[in-house]
């Protein structure tokens, strides 16, 4: 019986929360400015033999808080079945990162978060997030939409066990999260496994 428990606990549960363009155009979304959103390639890059990747395609006009509540309840359910919080990672890209931030604010379990391009002045002025868990923030200096660092959130009251940031200089702008480039995929994989860079 102990074997069965260990097998379950060796699994990594990964939620991938995509950007807003997929809500509008669907899984095969193409941006005039940034090109194709490589949704399937990203999911494949996050996959591994012991990884369960949950990558639901949201529909248009999803309310941040409602969706965050839904995922937060699913996290609670996984933990109730014996999954360790550090075996759960929420990866959010752009609007997905905003949803992930809402989850980290409301869910008290020390799960892992990877926030890709989810901060700017608007978010700082309009949210009062207090993050929980192990948070990794990845932003690109060339991103005119959400290329701001997370110092505001790191220095603000929060309940994180770890709070790390990676500044990218890909010159891709917001497009960097449209594809599974190694600059963000590799640190994300490390975070999933060990919450270390």
C-alpha positions as CSV (number, residue, x, y, z in Angstrom):
1,X,0.0,0.0,0.0
2,X,2.8,2.4,0.8
3,X,4.0,1.9,-2.8
4,X,0.7,3.2,-4.2
5,X,1.0,6.3,-2.0
6,X,4.5,7.0,-3.2
7,X,3.6,6.6,-6.8
8,X,0.8,9.1,-6.4
9,X,3.1,11.5,-4.5
10,X,5.8,11.2,-7.2
11,X,3.4,12.8,-9.7
12,X,3.7,16.5,-10.5
13,X,0.4,18.2,-11.2
14,X,0.9,21.2,-13.5
15,X,-1.8,23.8,-14.4
16,X,-1.0,25.8,-17.4
17,X,-3.1,29.0,-17.7
18,X,-2.8,30.5,-21.1
19,X,-3.0,34.1,-22.3
20,X,-6.1,36.0,-23.3
21,X,-5.8,35.7,-27.0
22,X,-6.7,32.0,-26.8
23,X,-10.0,32.9,-25.0
24,X,-10.8,35.0,-28.0
25,X,-9.5,33.0,-30.9
26,X,-9.3,29.4,-29.5
27,X,-6.4,27.1,-29.2
28,X,-4.9,27.9,-32.6
29,X,-4.8,31.7,-31.9
30,X,-2.5,33.9,-34.1
31,X,-1.6,37.4,-33.1
32,X,-0.9,39.9,-35.9
33,X,2.0,41.3,-33.8
34,X,3.4,38.1,-32.2
35,X,2.4,35.3,-34.5
36,X,1.1,31.9,-33.5
37,X,0.5,31.0,-29.9
38,X,2.1,27.6,-29.7
39,X,-0.3,26.2,-27.1
40,X,0.2,22.5,-27.9
41,X,4.0,22.9,-28.1
42,X,4.1,24.6,-24.7
43,X,2.0,21.9,-23.1
44,X,4.3,19.2,-24.6
45,X,7.3,21.1,-23.3
46,X,5.9,21.0,-19.8
47,X,5.1,17.3,-20.0
48,X,7.1,14.4,-18.6
49,X,6.4,10.8,-17.7
50,X,5.3,11.6,-14.1
51,X,3.7,15.0,-14.9
52,X,0.0,15.5,-15.2
53,X,-0.5,18.7,-17.2
54,X,-3.9,20.3,-16.9
55,X,-4.3,22.9,-19.7
56,X,-7.9,23.9,-20.2
57,X,-8.8,26.2,-23.0
58,X,-10.8,29.0,-21.3
59,X,-13.6,30.8,-23.2
60,X,-14.0,34.5,-23.9
61,X,-14.8,36.9,-21.0
62,X,-13.8,34.5,-18.2
63,X,-14.0,36.4,-15.0
64,X,-10.6,36.3,-13.2
65,X,-11.9,35.6,-9.8
66,X,-14.4,32.9,-10.8
67,X,-11.7,31.0,-12.6
68,X,-9.2,31.5,-9.8
69,X,-11.8,30.1,-7.4
70,X,-12.4,27.0,-9.6
71,X,-8.6,26.2,-9.8
72,X,-8.2,26.9,-6.1
73,X,-10.9,24.4,-5.2
74,X,-9.2,21.8,-7.5
75,X,-5.9,22.4,-5.7
76,X,-7.6,21.8,-2.3
77,X,-9.1,18.6,-3.7
78,X,-5.7,17.3,-4.9
79,X,-4.2,18.0,-1.5
80,X,-7.1,16.3,0.2
81,X,-6.3,13.1,-1.8
82,X,-2.7,13.1,-0.4
83,X,-0.9,15.1,-3.1
84,X,1.9,17.3,-1.5
85,X,1.5,21.0,-2.2
86,X,5.0,21.2,-3.6
87,X,3.9,18.7,-6.3
88,X,1.4,21.2,-7.6
89,X,2.5,24.0,-9.9
90,X,0.4,26.8,-11.4
91,X,1.9,28.3,-14.5
92,X,0.2,31.5,-15.7
93,X,1.0,33.4,-18.9
94,X,-0.1,37.0,-19.3
95,X,-3.9,36.9,-18.4
96,X,-3.2,33.4,-17.1
97,X,-0.5,35.0,-14.7
98,X,-3.1,37.4,-13.4
99,X,-5.5,34.5,-12.7
100,X,-2.5,32.6,-11.1
101,X,-1.8,35.7,-8.9
102,X,-5.5,35.6,-7.7
103,X,-5.1,31.9,-6.9
104,X,-1.9,32.6,-4.9
105,X,-3.6,35.3,-3.0
106,X,-6.6,33.2,-1.9
107,X,-5.2,29.7,-1.7
108,X,-3.3,29.2,1.6
109,X,-1.5,26.0,0.5
110,X,2.2,26.3,-0.3
111,X,2.0,25.3,-3.9
112,X,4.3,26.5,-6.7
113,X,3.6,29.4,-9.0
114,X,5.3,30.5,-12.2
115,X,4.1,33.9,-13.4
116,X,5.0,34.8,-17.0
117,X,4.5,38.5,-17.9
118,X,1.8,39.2,-15.4
119,X,2.8,42.5,-13.9
120,X,2.5,46.2,-14.8
121,X,1.5,49.5,-13.2
122,X,-2.2,48.7,-13.6
123,X,-2.0,45.4,-11.6
124,X,-0.1,47.1,-8.8
125,X,-2.7,49.9,-8.6
126,X,-5.7,47.7,-8.8
127,X,-4.9,44.5,-6.8
128,X,-3.9,43.8,-3.2
129,X,-2.4,40.3,-3.7
130,X,-0.7,38.7,-0.8
131,X,1.1,35.7,-2.4
132,X,1.4,32.3,-0.8
133,X,3.6,29.4,-1.7
134,X,6.8,29.3,-3.9
135,X,6.6,32.1,-6.5
136,X,8.8,32.4,-9.6
137,X,8.2,35.5,-11.7
138,X,9.6,35.7,-15.3
139,X,9.4,38.9,-17.3
140,X,11.1,40.3,-20.3
141,X,12.5,43.9,-20.4
142,X,11.3,44.2,-24.1
143,X,7.7,43.4,-23.1
144,X,5.7,46.7,-23.4
145,X,2.5,45.0,-22.1
146,X,3.7,43.3,-18.9
147,X,7.5,43.7,-18.7
148,X,7.6,45.1,-15.2
149,X,9.6,43.3,-12.4
150,X,7.8,42.0,-9.3
151,X,9.7,44.0,-6.7
152,X,6.4,45.7,-5.7
153,X,4.9,42.3,-4.8
154,X,8.1,40.9,-3.3
155,X,8.6,43.8,-0.9
156,X,4.9,43.9,0.0
157,X,3.4,41.8,2.8
158,X,3.1,38.2,1.5
159,X,3.2,34.6,2.8
160,X,5.6,33.1,0.3
161,X,8.3,30.6,1.3
162,X,10.3,31.5,-1.8
163,X,9.9,34.5,-4.2
164,X,12.3,34.6,-7.1
165,X,12.5,36.6,-10.3
166,X,14.1,36.1,-13.7
167,X,14.6,39.1,-16.0
168,X,14.8,38.0,-19.7
169,X,16.3,40.0,-22.6
170,X,14.9,38.1,-25.6
171,X,13.9,41.2,-27.5
172,X,10.7,39.3,-28.4
173,X,8.4,41.5,-26.3
174,X,5.2,39.8,-25.1
175,X,5.8,37.2,-27.8
176,X,8.3,35.3,-25.5
177,X,5.4,33.5,-23.8
178,X,3.8,32.5,-27.1
179,X,6.4,29.7,-27.6
180,X,8.2,27.2,-25.4
181,X,11.6,28.9,-25.6
182,X,14.3,27.6,-23.3
183,X,14.7,30.9,-21.5
184,X,11.5,30.4,-19.6
185,X,10.8,26.6,-20.0
186,X,14.1,25.5,-18.4
187,X,13.7,27.5,-15.2
188,X,10.0,26.5,-15.0
189,X,10.9,22.8,-15.2
190,X,13.4,23.3,-12.4
191,X,10.8,25.1,-10.3
192,X,8.3,22.3,-10.9
193,X,10.8,19.7,-9.7
194,X,12.7,21.4,-6.8
195,X,11.5,25.0,-6.5
196,X,15.1,26.1,-7.2
197,X,16.7,27.8,-10.1
